[in-house]
């Protein structure tokens, strides 16, 4: 069946928030990546703190539930403390030993529906940015895993519109010294080299003393930003109310390019709604 696709969102935007740094983390997987890196890696496990937008990531040749659990323990818990909540999709990698880990540390695990991946939107957005940074930095098609730390560095020191700050400044209370500041001798670097060790320590103490105040301002900024985005999103919403037994069509979104191009079918059906989930997804039958 051929017809225009509907791009109007069927439901309102419900943004997830974190009350304080490192309280809520989203975790997701990039991959399978082709071609493999020179070290044989073809997956990237990515985690993002919902408050600061700080990102941790590691590449793997093969992903198992044990490696996911070890990543959470090593990259999140041992560095930033035990989080209150973890958000992931319902993939098999986020079960098994990961379930054991979250029970051990009494962490709430929120699994987003495969029909609504926007629930874990922060990490999805981080994935897109990391992939875009990697594409720009990769010199050959197989050295992307070696470039991953530099991609993370670029992401952590970049201004985030949603917070009005860089992730680095929200974690450490100051902006990172970038390589260009050393090469071009920025004013900040020049001044720091002229002050005494005692003055530098006092300056750093003052920065850390203001960190909580900065984070409170960011919390207000995030709330205002989310209200703005919600209002803009709400204008595009066209609610759809379905019930069991309704006749519907199913959109066709092929993962593989169809040789028929724009002449390929865009809808299939009709189908009968057999059941509905709380998130609004439907189970269909012919």
C-alpha positions, 0 to 999 in steps of 0.5 A: 500500500502506498501513502504518505508517512505520518510524521506527527508525534502521537503522544506528548513528550515526557522528559526524564530528569535527574535530581543531582549529578550521577543519580540517573544514568542511561546506558546503550550499545552502539554496534555492530560496527562495520568494519571492525577496528584494528583491535577487533572491536565492533561494539561501543558501550555508552553511559551518560549521566542525565544531570551533567551529560557526562559520558563514559564509553568503552569498546569491545570485540564481543559484548556479554552480560558479564562485560556490561556488569563489569562496565557499570561497576568499573566505569560508573560505581567505582568512579561516581558512586552507586546511582539511584537509577539505570535506564536501558532498553530491553536488550539481552545484554542488560539482563543476567549478571546486570540484574544481579549487580543492580540487586546487589547495590539496590539500583532501580532499573528502568527498561525503556520499551522497544516501541518507545526508545525515546525513553532513553533519549539522552544516551541516544543523543550522546550516541549520535554525537559520539558517532559524528565525532568519530567519523570526523576523527578517524584517519583510517576505517579501522582505527576508530577504537583508538580514537574513542578517548578523543571523541569522549574528550571532545564531547565532555568539553563541548557546550551542551544547550540543555544544561548551558554548560560543558559536562567537564565543568559540571563534574570538576568545577572548572573548564578543561585546559584544551591543547589549543590553549597550550599551543596558542598561550591562552590568557588563562594558561598565562595567568596560572603560570604567573601565580604562586602555588598558594594563590592557585590552590586558593583559586581552585578552592573558590571554584570548588566552593561555587560548584554546588551553586553552579549545579543548582543554576544548571538544574533551573536551566534544565527545567526551563529548557525542558519546558520550552522543548515540551511546549514546542513538541506539544504543538506537533502532537496529534493524539491517536486513541486506539482500542482493541479490535480497531483496524489499522495499517502498519508502517514499513520501515525497511532496514535494508534499502529496497531496490524499488526505492520511492516506489516501494510500499510504505504501509501494510495491512489492514490488521486488527489490534489484538492488545495494547501496552501501557506505552501505547504500542499495539499487538496486531493480528491479520 
